[in-house]
Amino acid sequence: MKLLHVHDFFAPGNSRYGHDICRKLVLRGHEVHVLAAVGERGPADGAVVDGVRFHTYRQYDGAGAFKRYRYVIGRNKTIFSELQRIHCFDVVLFNQPLCYHGVRQSPIVAEVRRRYAFISPWADEWKAAHDPEGGGLFRGIARRVNLSTRNRMEGRALRECSGVSVISDFVKNRLLQLHPETPPEKLHSIPCAVDTDMFCPTPGWRERHAIPPGDTLLLTIRRLVPRMGVDNLIRAFPEVLASIPSARLVIGGEGPLRGELEALARSLPCADRVLFTGYVADAEMPAIYSAADLFLLPTKELEGFGMVIIEAMACGTPVLGTPVGAIPEVLGPFDRSMLCSGVGHREIAEGLLRLFRSGISNDDMRQRCRQYAVDRYGWDVILPRFESFLCGKA
């Protein structure tokens, strides 16, 4: 199979899962290319990384959403047409509608099978990242036009692709709510996978960061934006510390709320027990997961799957999550006690203390977490299903 995977934007770290799919398909004998916009740290045009050939263009950095739309659509139309004449791809995989609408304008797009990997609704992502309230009449009208445009473009992409993969029942149901004209038989449920060779118990992080061996390390790694709920986790921490004096909260990740969250932590009497690490490199992820006694996922809204759940569990670390989006689908079959009763700081504190009272942090639990991730979400389990989906056999 010759595959072209069309990304809206490719960046080291942020695009790790998409690249994992591509490099795993290369190892199974397929020819895989990626077409994507890149920033300063992205692969150069023509670069080959892990057997995957990249065809890249500079991301649009000007002002105005519709100018960006025209730029991205134009670049994808032109580059795809050139690549298809040279490589004659069997299938093109999309995960974002803007790029799709560039490729669909190519005069030779009918030659290739089109598949769509639906991660989350484009409009929902935008709403979660931008405050939908306030700003006056004209800003409100602009927001409605923006959301309507995104929904129409996404709906057309889903209708025209011959198959659509969804990563969870939550995502599938949301897709059908927004785009009820999509035939259910076109949808293929294929969860995310974790590289259990990379994500495995890995020592050393506590020692490198001078964390005393007796500390109870509570970890979250999130993009620091409102929907991730890190503020509620920080507010829950004083109650946790009152019952577990050895607790230390480690917050990994970057985002626009970092300054606000650090100020919130400093306002608490336990500020010296909260550590912000900033960006965590891919190579460091297995060690920091392994160092934790418990990983925390305090999401408030829009969790389409929760890759960090299966990454942490593959490293042997149990997870406590809020009952949001697909989190119950991923954690529930393992142990429903790992779900909070709500998303507020009191529910998070109660759930965390309940787990520690039950003896959650022990070697047997860590082995069970690891085995669950391997058996249910390892690439050996998931990749054949995704390969069949791309080849039109699923």
C-alpha positions as CSV (number, residue, x, y, z in Angstrom):
1,M,0.0,0.0,0.0
2,K,1.2,3.5,-0.8
3,L,-0.2,5.9,1.8
4,L,-0.2,9.7,2.0
5,H,-1.1,11.0,5.5
6,V,-2.2,14.6,5.3
7,H,-1.7,16.5,8.5
8,D,-2.9,20.1,9.2
9,F,0.4,20.7,11.2
10,F,3.3,18.5,12.1
11,A,5.5,19.2,15.1
12,P,7.8,17.0,17.1
13,G,6.0,15.8,20.3
14,N,2.6,17.2,19.4
15,S,2.4,14.9,16.4
16,R,3.9,11.8,18.0
17,Y,0.9,9.6,17.7
18,G,0.4,10.3,14.0
19,H,4.0,9.6,13.4
20,D,3.8,6.4,15.3
21,I,1.1,5.2,13.0
22,C,3.1,6.0,10.0
23,R,6.4,4.4,11.2
24,K,4.6,1.3,12.3
25,L,3.0,0.9,8.8
26,V,6.5,1.3,7.3
27,L,7.7,-1.6,9.4
28,R,4.8,-3.7,8.0
29,G,6.1,-3.0,4.5
30,H,4.0,-0.1,3.3
31,E,5.3,3.1,1.6
32,V,4.2,6.1,3.7
33,H,4.4,9.8,2.9
34,V,3.3,12.8,5.0
35,L,2.0,16.1,3.7
36,A,1.9,18.8,6.4
37,A,2.5,22.4,7.4
38,V,5.5,22.8,9.7
39,G,7.0,25.4,12.0
40,E,10.7,26.0,12.7
41,R,11.2,22.6,14.4
42,G,9.4,20.5,11.8
43,P,10.9,18.1,9.3
44,A,12.4,19.7,6.1
45,D,10.7,19.1,2.8
46,G,12.0,15.8,1.4
47,A,13.3,14.6,4.8
48,V,12.9,10.9,5.7
49,V,12.3,10.1,9.3
50,D,11.9,6.5,10.5
51,G,11.2,5.5,6.9
52,V,8.5,8.1,6.4
53,R,9.0,10.7,3.7
54,F,7.9,14.2,4.5
55,H,6.5,16.8,2.0
56,T,6.2,20.0,4.0
57,Y,5.4,23.7,3.6
58,R,5.7,26.6,6.0
59,Q,2.7,27.1,8.3
60,Y,0.6,30.3,7.8
61,D,1.6,32.9,10.4
62,G,-0.4,35.8,9.2
63,A,-3.6,37.2,10.7
64,G,-7.2,36.3,9.7
65,A,-8.8,32.8,9.8
66,F,-10.1,32.9,6.2
67,K,-6.8,34.0,4.8
68,R,-5.3,31.0,6.5
69,Y,-8.0,28.8,5.1
70,R,-7.2,29.9,1.5
71,Y,-3.5,29.5,2.1
72,V,-3.8,25.9,3.5
73,I,-6.3,24.8,0.9
74,G,-4.2,26.2,-1.9
75,R,-1.0,24.6,-0.7
76,N,-2.6,21.2,-0.2
77,K,-4.3,21.2,-3.6
78,T,-1.0,22.1,-5.4
79,I,1.3,19.8,-3.5
80,F,-1.1,16.8,-3.6
81,S,-1.5,17.1,-7.3
82,E,2.3,17.1,-7.8
83,L,2.8,14.1,-5.5
84,Q,0.0,12.0,-6.9
85,R,1.3,12.3,-10.4
86,I,4.7,11.0,-9.2
87,H,3.8,8.4,-6.5
88,C,0.3,7.2,-7.5
89,F,-0.9,6.8,-3.9
90,D,-3.5,4.0,-3.1
91,V,-5.0,5.9,-0.2
92,V,-5.0,9.3,1.4
93,L,-5.6,9.6,5.2
94,F,-6.9,12.9,6.6
95,N,-7.6,14.0,10.2
96,Q,-8.6,17.6,9.7
97,P,-11.2,19.1,7.2
98,L,-9.2,22.1,6.1
99,C,-6.5,20.0,4.5
100,Y,-9.1,17.7,3.0
101,H,-10.7,20.6,1.2
102,G,-7.4,21.4,-0.4
103,V,-6.9,17.9,-1.7
104,R,-10.5,17.4,-2.9
105,Q,-10.0,20.4,-5.3
106,S,-7.2,18.6,-7.1
107,P,-8.4,17.4,-10.6
108,I,-6.9,14.0,-10.0
109,V,-8.3,13.3,-6.5
110,A,-10.8,10.7,-7.9
111,E,-7.8,8.4,-8.5
112,V,-7.2,7.7,-4.8
113,R,-9.2,6.2,-2.0
114,R,-9.9,8.7,0.8
115,R,-10.1,7.8,4.5
116,Y,-10.6,10.0,7.5
117,A,-9.3,9.5,11.1
118,F,-11.8,11.5,13.2
119,I,-10.1,12.5,16.5
120,S,-12.5,15.2,17.7
121,P,-14.9,17.7,16.1
122,W,-13.2,20.7,14.6
123,A,-15.7,23.2,16.0
124,D,-15.6,21.7,19.5
125,E,-11.8,22.0,19.6
126,W,-12.1,25.7,18.6
127,K,-14.8,26.4,21.2
128,A,-12.7,24.7,23.9
129,A,-9.7,26.9,23.1
130,H,-11.6,30.2,22.8
131,D,-14.1,31.7,25.2
132,P,-17.5,31.6,23.5
133,E,-19.0,34.3,25.6
134,G,-18.6,38.1,25.6
135,G,-16.9,40.4,23.1
136,G,-20.0,42.2,21.8
137,L,-22.4,41.6,19.0
138,F,-19.9,41.6,16.1
139,R,-17.6,39.2,17.8
140,G,-20.5,36.9,18.6
141,I,-21.6,36.9,14.9
142,A,-18.0,36.2,13.8
143,R,-17.8,33.2,16.2
144,R,-21.1,31.8,14.9
145,V,-19.9,32.1,11.3
146,N,-16.6,30.5,12.3
147,L,-18.3,27.5,14.0
148,S,-20.8,27.1,11.2
149,T,-18.0,27.1,8.6
150,R,-16.0,24.5,10.4
151,N,-19.1,22.2,10.8
152,R,-20.0,22.5,7.1
153,M,-16.5,21.7,5.9
154,E,-16.1,18.8,8.3
155,G,-19.5,17.3,7.4
156,R,-18.6,17.4,3.7
157,A,-15.3,15.7,4.3
158,L,-16.9,12.9,6.3
159,R,-19.6,12.4,3.6
160,E,-17.1,12.2,0.8
161,C,-14.5,9.9,2.4
162,S,-15.2,6.2,1.9
163,G,-14.5,5.4,5.6
164,V,-14.1,7.1,8.9
165,S,-12.3,5.8,12.0
166,V,-13.3,7.0,15.5
167,I,-11.2,6.6,18.6
168,S,-14.0,6.1,21.1
169,D,-17.7,5.8,21.5
170,F,-17.8,9.3,22.9
171,V,-16.2,10.6,19.7
172,K,-18.5,8.5,17.5
173,N,-21.6,9.7,19.3
174,R,-20.5,13.4,19.1
175,L,-19.8,13.0,15.4
176,L,-23.3,11.6,14.8
177,Q,-24.8,14.5,16.8
178,L,-23.1,17.1,14.7
179,H,-23.3,15.3,11.4
180,P,-26.4,13.0,11.6
181,E,-26.3,12.5,7.8
182,T,-23.1,10.3,8.2
183,P,-24.0,6.7,7.6
184,P,-23.2,4.7,10.8
185,E,-21.9,1.8,8.7
186,K,-19.1,4.1,7.4
187,L,-17.7,4.5,10.9
188,H,-15.0,2.2,12.3
189,S,-14.2,2.2,16.0
190,I,-10.4,1.9,16.4
191,P,-9.0,3.1,19.7
192,C,-5.6,4.7,20.1
193,A,-2.5,2.5,20.7
194,V,0.5,2.9,22.9
195,D,4.1,1.8,22.1
196,T,4.6,-0.5,25.1
197,D,8.3,-0.9,24.2
198,M,8.8,2.8,24.7
199,F,6.3,3.2,27.5
200,C,7.5,0.7,30.1
201,P,8.7,0.9,33.7
202,T,11.7,3.2,33.6
203,P,13.7,4.3,36.7
204,G,15.7,7.4,37.4
205,W,13.4,10.4,37.2
206,R,13.1,10.9,41.0
207,E,16.9,10.7,41.5
208,R,17.6,13.2,38.7
209,H,15.1,15.7,40.2
210,A,16.1,15.1,43.9
211,I,12.6,13.8,44.9
212,P,13.0,12.0,48.2
213,P,12.1,8.3,47.9
214,G,9.5,8.6,50.7
215,D,7.4,11.2,48.8
216,T,4.1,10.2,47.4
217,L,4.3,11.6,43.8
218,L,1.1,12.7,42.2
219,L,1.5,13.6,38.5
220,T,-0.4,15.2,35.7
221,I,1.0,16.1,32.2
222,R,-1.4,18.3,30.3
223,R,-1.5,21.3,27.9
224,L,-2.2,24.1,30.3
225,V,-5.6,25.3,28.9
226,P,-8.9,25.7,30.7
227,R,-10.6,22.4,29.6
228,M,-7.8,20.3,31.1
229,G,-8.9,21.1,34.7
230,V,-5.5,21.6,36.2
231,D,-6.8,24.5,38.3
232,N,-9.2,22.1,40.1
233,L,-6.4,19.6,40.7
234,I,-4.3,22.4,42.4
235,R,-7.3,23.4,44.5
236,A,-7.8,19.8,45.6
237,F,-4.2,19.4,46.7
238,P,-4.4,21.0,50.2
239,E,-7.1,18.6,51.2
240,V,-5.0,15.7,49.9
241,L,-1.9,16.9,51.7
242,A,-3.7,17.1,55.0
243,S,-4.3,13.4,54.8
244,I,-1.1,12.4,53.0
245,P,1.7,14.6,54.3
246,S,4.2,13.0,52.0
247,A,2.3,14.0,48.9
248,R,4.0,16.1,46.2
249,L,2.1,17.4,43.1
250,V,4.1,17.5,39.8
251,I,2.5,19.3,36.9
252,G,4.1,18.8,33.4
253,G,3.3,20.7,30.3
254,E,3.1,24.2,28.8
255,G,0.2,26.4,27.8
256,P,-1.3,29.9,28.1
257,L,-2.5,29.3,31.7
258,R,0.9,28.4,33.1
259,G,1.4,31.8,34.8
260,E,-2.1,31.8,36.3
261,L,-1.8,28.2,37.6
262,E,1.6,29.0,39.1
263,A,0.1,32.0,40.9
264,L,-2.8,29.8,42.1
265,A,-0.3,27.3,43.5
266,R,1.7,30.1,45.2
267,S,-1.4,31.3,46.9
268,L,-1.8,28.0,48.8
269,P,0.0,27.2,52.0
270,C,1.5,24.1,50.4
271,A,3.1,25.9,47.5
272,D,6.5,24.3,48.2
273,R,4.9,20.8,47.5
274,V,3.8,21.8,43.9
275,L,6.4,21.5,41.1
276,F,5.8,22.8,37.5
277,T,8.2,21.0,35.1
278,G,7.3,22.8,31.9
279,Y,7.6,20.9,28.6
280,V,8.3,17.2,29.0
281,A,10.3,15.7,26.1
282,D,9.1,12.5,24.5
283,A,12.3,10.7,25.7
284,E,11.6,11.7,29.3
285,M,7.9,10.7,29.4
286,P,8.4,7.0,30.4
287,A,10.6,7.9,33.3
288,I,8.3,10.6,34.7
289,Y,5.3,8.3,34.4
290,S,7.2,5.6,36.2
291,A,8.2,7.9,39.0
292,A,4.6,8.7,39.9
293,D,2.5,6.8,42.5
294,L,-0.6,8.0,40.7
295,F,-1.3,9.8,37.5
296,L,-4.2,12.3,37.5
297,L,-6.4,13.3,34.6
298,P,-8.7,16.2,35.9
299,T,-10.3,17.0,32.5
300,K,-13.4,19.3,32.5
301,E,-14.6,18.8,28.9
302,L,-13.8,17.2,25.5
303,E,-11.6,14.2,26.2
304,G,-11.8,12.2,23.0
305,F,-9.6,9.4,24.3
306,G,-6.9,10.3,26.8
307,M,-3.6,9.0,25.5
308,V,-1.9,9.8,28.8
309,I,-4.0,7.1,30.5
310,I,-2.6,4.2,28.5
311,E,0.9,5.7,28.4
312,A,0.9,6.0,32.2
313,M,-0.6,2.5,32.7
314,A,1.9,1.0,30.3
315,C,4.6,2.4,32.6
316,G,2.9,0.6,35.5
317,T,1.3,3.7,37.0
318,P,-2.4,3.7,38.1
319,V,-4.6,6.6,36.9
320,L,-7.4,8.6,38.5
321,G,-9.6,10.4,36.0
322,T,-12.8,12.5,35.9
323,P,-15.9,11.1,34.3
324,V,-15.6,13.2,31.1
325,G,-15.7,12.2,27.5
326,A,-14.0,8.8,26.8
327,I,-12.2,8.6,30.1
328,P,-14.8,6.1,31.5
329,E,-14.5,4.0,28.4
330,V,-10.7,3.6,28.9
331,L,-10.5,3.3,32.7
332,G,-13.9,1.7,33.4
333,P,-13.2,-1.8,32.1
334,F,-10.0,-1.9,34.3
335,D,-11.4,-0.5,37.5
336,R,-14.3,1.9,37.9
337,S,-13.0,3.0,41.3
338,M,-10.4,5.0,39.3
339,L,-13.1,7.4,38.2
340,C,-13.9,10.5,40.2
341,S,-17.6,11.2,40.9
342,G,-17.3,14.7,39.2
343,V,-14.9,17.3,37.9
344,G,-14.7,19.7,40.9
345,H,-11.8,19.9,43.3
346,R,-13.7,18.2,46.1
347,E,-14.6,15.2,43.9
348,I,-11.0,15.0,42.8
349,A,-9.7,15.1,46.4
350,E,-12.3,12.5,47.5
351,G,-11.4,10.1,44.6
352,L,-7.7,10.4,45.2
353,L,-7.9,9.8,49.0
354,R,-10.3,6.9,48.4
355,L,-7.8,5.2,46.1
356,F,-4.9,5.6,48.6
357,R,-7.1,4.2,51.4
358,S,-7.7,1.1,49.3
359,G,-3.9,0.6,48.8
360,I,-3.7,1.6,45.1
361,S,0.0,2.0,45.1
362,N,1.6,-1.4,45.2
363,D,3.5,-3.8,42.9
364,D,0.6,-5.9,42.1
365,M,-1.5,-2.9,40.9
366,R,1.4,-1.6,38.8
367,Q,1.8,-5.0,37.1
368,R,-2.0,-5.1,36.4
369,C,-1.9,-1.6,34.9
370,R,1.0,-2.6,32.6
371,Q,-0.7,-5.8,31.5
372,Y,-4.0,-4.0,30.8
373,A,-2.3,-1.5,28.5
374,V,-0.3,-4.2,26.7
375,D,-3.3,-6.5,26.1
376,R,-5.9,-3.9,25.2
377,Y,-3.9,-1.0,23.6
378,G,-0.6,-2.4,22.4
379,W,0.3,-1.8,18.7
380,D,0.2,-5.5,18.1
381,V,-3.5,-5.3,18.9
382,I,-4.5,-2.0,17.2
383,L,-2.3,-1.7,14.1
384,P,-3.8,-4.7,12.2
385,R,-7.3,-3.1,12.6
386,F,-6.1,0.3,11.4
387,E,-4.3,-1.3,8.5
388,S,-7.4,-3.1,7.4
389,F,-9.4,0.2,7.7
390,L,-6.9,1.9,5.4
391,C,-6.9,-1.0,2.9
392,G,-10.7,-1.0,2.7
393,K,-11.1,-4.4,4.3
394,A,-12.7,-3.2,7.6
